[in-house]
Amino acid sequence: MLALIAFVFIAAQEPAKPADLSVIEARLGPCAADFTVTGADGKPVYAATIHVRIRYGFLSLKRMDLEVGTNSDGRARIDTLPASARRLVYDITKDDKKASVEQNLATTCRGTHNVSLK
């Protein structure tokens, strides 16, 4: 009985696990973009949509549209982006709030973007 009480006490003291990171993979290369989306009040925005259109291949004829939603911490990642793609423009939306972020993969292969929706 004492062991059970000790177990419950220890389990209650463990820190909460962070929410799983929302990730989508393009499977085209080594680059990535990490996002942290907050509202005008500075709080994380859950289920904000991040959209990007990637043009790649010979003469950039191939296209791929990717979308990922943010987790409860307002975080998301788009992974395995092509290093040879043109400049990418990410559109972040939640309800009627919008923002855009650019990333040049030739100069910034692993980008970190802090976005405030207003």
GILIN-V242776 format. One record per backbone hydrogen bond with DSSP energy under -0.5 kcal/mol. CO is the residue of the C=O (numbers start at 1). NH is the residue of the N-H. If there is no record, write none. Layout:
CO/NH + CO/NH
//
This chain:
1/5 + 2/6 + 3/7 + 4/8 + 5/9 + 6/10 + 7/11 + 8/12 + 9/13 + 10/13 + 10/14 + 11/14 + 21/23 + 22/77 + 24/79 + 31/81 + 32/111 + 33/78 + 34/113 + 35/76 + 36/38 + 36/115 + 37/45 + 38/117 + 39/42 + 43/39 + 44/46 + 45/48 + 48/70 + 49/51 + 49/93 + 50/68 + 51/91 + 52/54 + 52/66 + 54/64 + 55/86 + 56/62 + 57/60 + 58/61 + 62/56 + 64/54 + 66/52 + 68/50 + 70/47 + 71/74 + 74/37 + 75/22 + 75/71 + 76/35 + 77/24 + 77/79 + 78/33 + 79/26 + 80/28 + 80/29 + 81/31 + 82/85 + 88/90 + 88/103 + 89/53 + 90/92 + 90/101 + 91/51 + 92/99 + 93/49 + 94/97 + 97/94 + 98/118 + 99/92 + 101/90 + 103/88 + 103/105 + 104/107 + 104/108 + 109/32 + 109/111 + 111/34 + 113/36 + 113/115 + 115/38 + 115/117
//
